[in-house]
Amino acid sequence: MRDTPPPLPLLLVEGAHASYGARRVLCGLNLAMRPAEILVLLGPNGAGKSTLIKAMSGRLKLASGTIAIGGLDPARDPAASRLCGIVPQNIALFEKLTAQENLEAFGRLMGLPARNIAATAVATLDRVGLADRARDRVGALSGGMRRRINIAAAMMHGPKILVLDEPTVGLDYEARAGLAQLLKDLRLSGLAILLTTHDMDEAEALADRVAVLVGGVVKAEGPPRELIASLFRGRRQVTLALSPDAVRRNPAVGDALTAAGLARRPDSATWCGLVTGSETTFESLIRSAVVAGAVIEEVRVRQPDLTTLLSTFVADDRKEAK
């Protein structure tokens, strides 16, 4: 019996280049996404995340390279961009209208047949868990509920990919947890979800895969735990907070920590780095700092995470730029 081949990419970006004037934003970006997965884009501000979303929605034409959604080019074929539902970071709803009236208004803007709009609005509200709030005025609802309605508005036309830009900004813990579960449920229904976030805990909890976007290219992609394990190979993140004048009073302290593989954070008495070894190694590192004359105020040793992963690629990119 033959193995079932993996589904074809729903989103395929190959060699994408884009610029704003003289500033290059996408520099040969490659990315693929399949149905029913949550892909989280990680990257610093200016890495190209928003530019990629604009290209997917057909609002920006690539300088070179290709982007295809369902095999269609969004810059040339409006049917491609209709396969995406875009959820902006800032909630965009009519606050004086009810939840259902909002979705019906968005349905009309999207050109849905008038005879189907009301039923589609009710079904979509049910899909995001707000069927019982259909007749409530949006301005009276909580931030978490308004975010769900914003997501529902982006789903009115039946997209295959839901694109969310920082969807949990400003939400409390309970609303964030509820939204995370909603996205997982939508993924199980077959929807592909592309998410940007600066919240690394959120990314690790939600992502089937993450893609690290730095300097307009994808530096690494894969399941979060697998990426972390392959890049750091057992190393742990060590952070030492020293007394503010420790290095100024005794330069040997800085020399000892640098030799151990730690680096000083800018304008700070905190040193951090990735260190390979056992507990004995960490004890030896601390001992060498103390012997050199350091007064250590705090010690932290932890496993690397997505924050460590992203900061490593950002630091490497800055070194290459110099």
C-alpha positions as CSV (number, residue, x, y, z in Angstrom):
1,M,0.0,0.0,0.0
2,R,1.4,3.4,-1.0
3,D,1.9,6.1,1.5
4,T,-0.5,9.0,1.1
5,P,1.5,12.0,-0.3
6,P,1.4,15.2,1.8
7,P,-1.1,17.8,0.6
8,L,0.2,20.4,-1.8
9,P,1.1,23.8,-0.2
10,L,-1.8,26.1,0.2
11,L,0.7,29.0,0.4
12,L,3.9,28.9,-1.6
13,V,6.4,31.8,-1.6
14,E,9.6,31.3,-3.6
15,G,12.4,33.9,-3.9
16,A,10.2,36.8,-2.9
17,H,11.9,40.2,-3.1
18,A,10.1,43.5,-2.2
19,S,11.3,47.0,-1.4
20,Y,10.0,50.4,-0.3
21,G,12.1,52.8,-2.2
22,A,15.8,52.0,-1.5
23,R,14.9,49.9,1.5
24,R,14.9,46.2,0.8
25,V,12.3,44.4,3.0
26,L,12.0,40.9,1.5
27,C,15.3,39.5,0.2
28,G,14.6,36.1,-1.3
29,L,12.0,34.8,1.1
30,N,10.9,31.2,0.8
31,L,7.9,29.8,2.7
32,A,5.3,27.0,2.3
33,M,2.2,26.3,4.3
34,R,-0.3,23.4,4.1
35,P,-3.9,23.2,5.1
36,A,-4.9,22.6,8.7
37,E,-1.7,23.9,10.3
38,I,-0.8,26.9,12.5
39,L,2.3,28.6,11.3
40,V,3.7,31.4,13.5
41,L,6.0,34.0,11.9
42,L,8.6,35.3,14.4
43,G,10.8,38.2,13.7
44,P,11.8,41.7,14.9
45,N,10.0,44.8,13.7
46,G,11.0,45.5,10.1
47,A,11.8,41.8,9.4
48,G,9.2,41.7,6.6
49,K,6.2,40.1,8.3
50,S,3.7,42.8,7.4
51,T,5.1,43.1,3.9
52,L,4.5,39.4,3.3
53,I,0.9,39.7,4.5
54,K,0.4,42.7,2.1
55,A,1.7,40.5,-0.8
56,M,-0.7,37.7,0.2
57,S,-3.7,40.0,0.2
58,G,-2.8,41.4,-3.2
59,R,-2.0,44.9,-1.9
60,L,1.7,44.7,-2.8
61,K,3.3,43.3,-5.9
62,L,6.7,41.6,-5.5
63,A,9.7,43.0,-7.3
64,S,10.7,39.5,-8.1
65,G,9.9,35.9,-7.0
66,T,6.5,34.3,-6.8
67,I,3.7,34.0,-4.3
68,A,0.9,31.5,-4.8
69,I,-2.2,30.9,-2.8
70,G,-4.1,27.8,-4.0
71,G,-1.9,28.0,-7.1
72,L,-3.0,31.6,-7.9
73,D,-1.0,34.8,-7.8
74,P,-2.8,37.4,-5.5
75,A,-1.2,40.3,-7.4
76,R,-2.9,39.2,-10.6
77,D,-6.0,37.1,-9.6
78,P,-8.5,38.5,-7.1
79,A,-9.6,34.9,-6.4
80,A,-6.3,34.3,-4.7
81,S,-6.6,37.0,-2.2
82,R,-10.2,35.8,-1.5
83,L,-8.6,32.6,-0.2
84,C,-7.2,34.7,2.7
85,G,-9.1,36.1,5.6
86,I,-7.0,39.0,7.1
87,V,-7.5,39.9,10.8
88,P,-5.7,43.2,11.5
89,Q,-4.1,44.0,14.9
90,N,-6.5,46.9,15.5
91,I,-10.1,45.7,15.9
92,A,-12.1,47.1,13.0
93,L,-15.8,46.8,13.7
94,F,-18.9,49.0,13.7
95,E,-19.5,49.4,17.5
96,K,-23.0,50.7,17.2
97,L,-24.1,47.6,15.3
98,T,-24.8,44.2,16.7
99,A,-22.5,41.3,16.2
100,Q,-24.7,39.8,13.5
101,E,-25.2,43.2,11.8
102,N,-21.4,43.6,11.7
103,L,-20.9,40.3,10.0
104,E,-23.7,41.0,7.5
105,A,-22.1,44.4,6.7
106,F,-18.8,42.7,6.1
107,G,-20.5,40.0,4.0
108,R,-22.0,42.7,1.7
109,L,-18.6,44.4,1.4
110,M,-17.1,41.1,0.3
111,G,-19.8,40.6,-2.3
112,L,-21.6,37.6,-0.8
113,P,-25.0,36.8,-2.3
114,A,-27.6,38.8,-0.3
115,R,-29.8,35.7,0.2
116,N,-27.0,33.9,2.1
117,I,-25.6,36.7,4.2
118,A,-27.8,36.4,7.3
119,A,-27.4,32.6,7.5
120,T,-23.7,32.8,7.0
121,A,-23.4,35.4,9.7
122,V,-25.2,33.3,12.2
123,A,-23.2,30.2,11.3
124,T,-19.9,32.1,11.5
125,L,-20.8,33.5,14.9
126,D,-21.5,30.0,16.1
127,R,-18.2,28.9,14.8
128,V,-16.3,31.4,16.9
129,G,-18.5,30.6,20.0
130,L,-20.6,33.8,20.0
131,A,-24.0,32.6,18.6
132,D,-25.7,33.7,21.9
133,R,-24.3,37.3,21.4
134,A,-25.6,37.8,17.8
135,R,-28.0,40.6,18.9
136,D,-25.6,42.3,21.3
137,R,-24.2,45.7,20.3
138,V,-20.5,45.3,19.7
139,G,-19.5,48.4,21.7
140,A,-20.9,46.7,24.8
141,L,-18.9,43.5,24.5
142,S,-15.5,42.7,26.0
143,G,-12.2,43.0,24.1
144,G,-12.0,39.2,23.8
145,M,-15.4,39.0,22.2
146,R,-14.7,41.9,19.9
147,R,-11.6,40.1,18.7
148,R,-13.6,36.9,18.0
149,I,-16.1,39.0,16.0
150,N,-13.2,40.5,14.1
151,I,-12.0,37.0,13.3
152,A,-15.5,36.0,12.3
153,A,-15.7,39.0,9.9
154,A,-12.5,37.7,8.2
155,M,-14.1,34.3,7.8
156,M,-17.4,35.4,6.2
157,H,-16.3,34.6,2.7
158,G,-15.0,31.1,3.5
159,P,-11.2,31.6,3.3
160,K,-8.7,28.7,3.3
161,I,-6.0,30.7,5.2
162,L,-6.7,32.9,8.2
163,V,-4.0,35.6,8.8
164,L,-3.8,37.2,12.2
165,D,-1.5,40.1,13.1
166,E,-0.7,40.2,16.9
167,P,-4.3,39.0,17.7
168,T,-3.9,38.9,21.5
169,V,-2.4,42.4,22.1
170,G,-4.4,44.1,24.9
171,L,-6.3,41.0,25.9
172,D,-6.4,39.6,29.5
173,Y,-5.2,36.1,30.4
174,E,-8.7,34.5,30.1
175,A,-9.4,36.1,26.8
176,R,-6.0,35.1,25.5
177,A,-6.6,31.5,26.5
178,G,-10.0,31.4,25.0
179,L,-8.7,32.8,21.7
180,A,-5.9,30.2,21.6
181,Q,-8.4,27.4,22.0
182,L,-10.5,28.9,19.2
183,L,-7.6,29.0,16.8
184,K,-6.8,25.3,17.6
185,D,-10.4,24.4,17.0
186,L,-10.4,26.3,13.6
187,R,-7.2,24.5,12.7
188,L,-8.9,21.1,13.4
189,S,-11.7,22.1,11.1
190,G,-9.2,22.3,8.2
191,L,-8.4,26.0,8.3
192,A,-4.7,27.1,7.8
193,I,-3.7,29.8,10.3
194,L,-0.8,32.2,9.7
195,L,0.0,34.2,12.9
196,T,2.4,36.9,13.8
197,T,3.2,37.5,17.4
198,H,5.9,38.9,19.7
199,D,4.7,36.7,22.5
200,M,7.0,33.7,22.5
201,D,4.9,31.7,25.0
202,E,1.9,32.1,22.8
203,A,3.9,31.1,19.8
204,E,5.2,27.9,21.4
205,A,1.8,27.0,22.7
206,L,0.0,27.4,19.4
207,A,2.5,26.7,16.6
208,D,2.7,23.5,14.6
209,R,5.6,25.2,13.0
210,V,7.4,28.5,13.5
211,A,9.3,30.4,10.8
212,V,12.0,32.8,11.9
213,L,12.0,35.8,9.7
214,V,15.0,38.1,10.0
215,G,16.4,40.6,7.4
216,G,13.7,39.6,4.8
217,V,14.5,35.9,4.7
218,V,13.4,32.9,6.6
219,K,16.4,31.8,8.7
220,A,14.8,28.6,10.1
221,E,11.5,26.9,10.3
222,G,10.0,23.8,11.9
223,P,8.2,22.6,15.1
224,P,9.4,24.9,17.9
225,R,10.9,22.2,20.2
226,E,12.7,20.5,17.3
227,L,14.2,23.9,16.1
228,I,15.4,24.7,19.6
229,A,16.9,21.2,20.2
230,S,18.7,21.2,16.8
231,L,20.2,24.7,17.2
232,F,21.3,24.7,20.8
233,R,22.2,21.0,21.2
234,G,22.0,20.8,25.0
235,R,23.4,24.3,25.8
236,R,21.6,26.3,28.5
237,Q,21.0,30.0,28.8
238,V,23.0,31.4,31.7
239,T,22.3,34.9,33.1
240,L,24.3,36.6,35.8
241,A,23.3,40.0,37.3
242,L,26.2,41.7,38.9
243,S,26.5,44.7,41.2
244,P,26.4,47.8,38.9
245,D,30.1,48.8,39.4
246,A,31.5,45.2,39.4
247,V,33.3,45.4,36.0
248,R,34.3,49.1,36.3
249,R,36.0,48.4,39.6
250,N,37.7,45.2,38.4
251,P,38.0,44.6,34.6
252,A,39.1,41.0,35.4
253,V,35.5,40.2,36.1
254,G,34.5,41.1,32.5
255,D,37.5,39.1,31.2
256,A,36.4,36.0,33.2
257,L,32.8,36.2,32.0
258,T,33.8,36.8,28.4
259,A,36.2,33.8,28.5
260,A,33.3,31.7,29.8
261,G,31.2,32.6,26.8
262,L,29.0,35.3,28.3
263,A,28.4,38.8,26.9
264,R,27.3,41.9,28.6
265,R,23.9,43.4,27.7
266,P,24.2,47.0,26.5
267,D,24.0,49.6,29.4
268,S,23.6,46.8,31.9
269,A,25.4,44.9,34.6
270,T,23.8,41.7,33.3
271,W,25.8,39.1,31.5
272,C,24.3,36.2,29.5
273,G,25.1,33.5,27.1
274,L,24.7,29.9,26.0
275,V,26.9,27.5,27.9
276,T,27.5,23.8,27.4
277,G,28.1,21.6,30.4
278,S,26.8,20.1,33.6
279,E,26.0,21.7,36.9
280,T,29.7,21.6,37.7
281,T,30.4,23.8,34.7
282,F,27.9,26.4,35.9
283,E,29.3,26.3,39.4
284,S,32.8,26.8,38.0
285,L,31.6,29.7,35.9
286,I,30.2,31.5,38.9
287,R,33.2,30.7,41.0
288,S,35.6,32.2,38.4
289,A,33.5,35.4,38.4
290,V,33.6,35.6,42.2
291,V,37.3,34.9,42.3
292,A,37.8,37.7,39.8
293,G,36.0,40.0,42.3
294,A,32.4,40.0,41.1
295,V,29.5,40.6,43.4
296,I,26.7,38.5,41.9
297,E,23.1,39.6,42.7
298,E,21.2,37.0,40.7
299,V,21.9,33.8,38.8
300,R,19.5,32.2,36.3
301,V,20.1,28.9,34.4
302,R,17.3,27.7,32.0
303,Q,16.7,25.9,28.8
304,P,16.7,27.9,25.6
305,D,13.3,28.9,24.3
306,L,11.9,30.7,21.3
307,T,13.1,34.1,22.7
308,T,16.6,32.7,22.7
309,L,16.2,31.3,19.2
310,L,15.0,34.6,17.8
311,S,17.6,36.7,19.6
312,T,20.4,34.4,18.3
313,F,19.4,34.9,14.7
314,V,18.9,38.6,15.1
315,A,22.4,38.9,16.7
316,D,23.9,36.8,13.8
317,D,22.2,39.1,11.3
318,R,23.6,42.2,12.9
319,K,27.1,40.7,12.8
320,E,26.7,39.9,9.1
321,A,25.5,43.4,8.4
322,K,28.8,44.8,10.0
